[in-house]
Amino acid sequence: LKKIDNVICCSKSSYEVLKKYVEKAQYIRNGIDSDSNNDDVNFNELRQKLNINKDDVVYLYAGKLSTRKNVVHLLQQFKEFSNSNEHIIVLGDGEKLEECKTYSNNNKAYCMGI
């Protein structure tokens, strides 16, 4: 990586680790501040629609819903091991979409095709 002209990390946390080894590394932010004024997403409205309290923890998976990505297993494990104040939102499309949607019934997991 030291020989590459433009090293860009996909998060600030990965940058913090890498900058010890590669001085010219940069990063891009990969998250959204839910308290910011964002015209595209109304987080309070979405939380209310999904019955998620403001202080609850929300995990997000966005990507292909395929056997290879193992999202069904993720949802199975989440259902079994998550705390009552934790929720997961799965966004994506693929051959496992309908199977993922079967986990949307427990008010802790939400699967939405995009």
C-alpha positions in Angstrom: 0.0 0.0 0.0 2.9 2.3 0.6 3.7 2.2 -3.2 0.1 3.3 -4.2 -0.3 6.9 -4.9 -3.9 7.3 -3.6 -4.9 5.0 -0.6 -8.5 5.6 0.5 -10.1 3.7 3.4 -13.8 3.0 3.4 -14.3 4.2 7.0 -12.6 6.4 9.6 -12.0 3.5 11.9 -10.1 1.6 9.2 -8.1 4.8 8.4 -7.1 5.1 12.1 -5.5 1.7 12.0 -3.9 2.1 8.5 -2.5 5.6 9.1 0.2 4.1 11.4 1.6 2.4 8.3 0.6 4.5 5.4 1.1 8.2 5.9 -0.8 9.4 2.8 -4.0 7.4 3.4 -7.3 9.2 3.4 -10.8 8.0 4.2 -14.4 8.5 3.2 -17.3 8.4 5.7 -19.5 5.3 5.3 -22.3 6.2 7.7 -25.1 8.7 8.1 -25.6 10.8 11.2 -29.2 10.1 12.2 -29.4 13.4 14.1 -28.5 15.4 11.1 -31.0 17.3 8.9 -31.2 14.9 5.9 -33.9 15.6 3.4 -33.6 12.1 1.8 -34.3 10.1 5.0 -36.5 10.9 7.9 -35.1 8.6 10.5 -37.7 9.4 13.2 -40.5 8.7 10.8 -38.9 5.4 9.8 -38.3 4.4 13.4 -42.0 5.1 14.2 -43.2 3.2 11.2 -41.1 0.1 12.2 -41.9 0.5 15.9 -38.3 1.1 16.9 -37.6 3.3 20.0 -35.1 6.2 19.6 -32.6 4.6 22.0 -32.8 1.1 20.4 -29.8 -0.2 18.5 -30.4 -0.7 14.7 -28.1 -2.8 12.5 -28.3 -2.4 8.7 -27.3 -4.9 6.0 -27.4 -3.5 2.4 -26.4 -5.8 -0.4 -27.2 -8.8 -2.5 -29.5 -11.4 -0.9 -27.9 -14.5 -2.1 -26.7 -17.9 -0.7 -23.1 -16.7 -0.9 -23.8 -13.7 1.3 -25.5 -15.9 3.9 -28.0 -13.3 4.9 -30.6 -15.9 6.0 -28.1 -17.3 8.5 -27.4 -13.7 9.7 -31.2 -13.3 10.3 -31.4 -16.7 12.1 -28.6 -15.8 14.4 -29.9 -12.3 15.0 -33.3 -13.7 16.0 -31.7 -16.2 18.4 -29.0 -14.0 20.0 -30.1 -10.3 19.8 -31.3 -8.3 22.8 -34.8 -6.9 23.1 -33.6 -3.4 22.2 -31.8 -4.5 19.0 -33.2 -4.5 15.5 -31.9 -5.4 12.0 -32.9 -3.9 8.7 -32.0 -5.8 5.6 -32.1 -4.0 2.2 -31.4 -5.7 -1.1 -32.5 -8.0 -3.8 -31.7 -11.5 -4.9 -32.8 -15.1 -4.8 -33.0 -15.1 -1.0 -35.4 -12.1 -0.8 -38.5 -14.1 0.0 -36.8 -16.3 2.5 -35.3 -13.2 4.2 -38.8 -11.7 4.4 -40.0 -14.6 6.5 -37.9 -13.0 9.3 -39.7 -9.7 9.0 -42.6 -10.9 11.1 -41.0 -10.7 14.6 -40.8 -6.9 14.9 -37.0 -7.0 15.3 -36.0 -7.9 11.8 -37.1 -6.1 8.7 -36.3 -7.2 5.1 -37.1 -4.8 2.3 -36.4 -5.5 -1.3 -34.9 -2.7 -3.3 
